[in-house]
């Protein structure tokens, strides 16, 4: 029998905010350098790989909404227990939580590396990680509406950075896109799969759904969020291919930030310094939602206060930051989190939607019998 989540009405928010939740969770640290990763797979046809990945995101969002609508006020942790029982459900929940914590660690380490490479090369990793975790802990303690509010404000505080791409557009070489469709279908698909780390974040819909007031509009706003992510990812990739030569793009780790180097204002010569600083606002919704979701999941399993798990996860991430202290280690972590997320978020969601569909069919037959 279903046990709906008892949600305080004061904690609930309107469905239009789903747009900001989905988009800001997808637009994190990965977009600073995703062009290089995709280009190495599908070369000048990388923009086509972005289009392919968009159709994948649309399919997954539709599957997520179908699953969530089938269980009304439940989040993914409760759905697992409802479908598979407490034992298997707990195992599946732990798998999801491990993935979320891994993603949190990867985002923090990636941003730390950007700060050290662009602004403070001598600043210790643990100092930056500590500051980021303290901000995240403070935000999570504010509750879900505070986290959603950060997501909403973060979008408007940083979206203007997109218009700075108009500067490198003037220096694009359109021959860089030729010949079109040179990449094989396999290369195009590999390029689409390589966007996995960048477009992860859809899974936060699983955990915020019970707090949404008008749930019938969730699909609309979630799809709009995904579409806006696609437009942004397509824009930064398309401009990067035209701006850099193939050899340059393969060697440029953070292509988006590097393009900002040519942006200059009368009183601000190093615009990229401002961009790196503002990137904290871009990744903050990621860290807040991940810390909140992982701690909430552990609370459901072990029945301690959520505050305890917020501190526990923060301490665990802080400790792991000393292990991943080299770029090669961070690259391996990001790659593994990307592939893990591809299976957990994309493939598993499609499998789970099929299981839910079969379950709903049997339930309807039982009710009509």
Secondary structure, 3 states (H helix, E strand, C coil): CCCCCCCCHHHCECHHHHHHHHHHHHCCHHHHCHHHHHHHHHHHHHHHHHHHHHHHHHHHHHHHHHHHHHCCCCCHHHHHHHHHHHHHHHHHHHHHHHHHHHHHHHHHHHHHHHHHHHCCCCCCHHHHHHHHHHHHHHHHHCCHHHHHHHHHHHHHHHHHHHHHHHHHHCCCCHHHHCCCCCCCHHHHHHHHHCCHHHHCCCCHHHHHHHHECCHHHHHHHHHHHHHHHHHHHHHHHHHHHHHCCHHHHHHCCCHHHHHHHHCCECCECCHHHHHHHHHHHHHHHHHHHHHHHHHHHHHHHHCCCHHHHHHHHHHHHHHHHHHCCCHHHHHHHHHHHHHHHHHHHHHHHHHHHHHHHHHHHHHHHHHHC
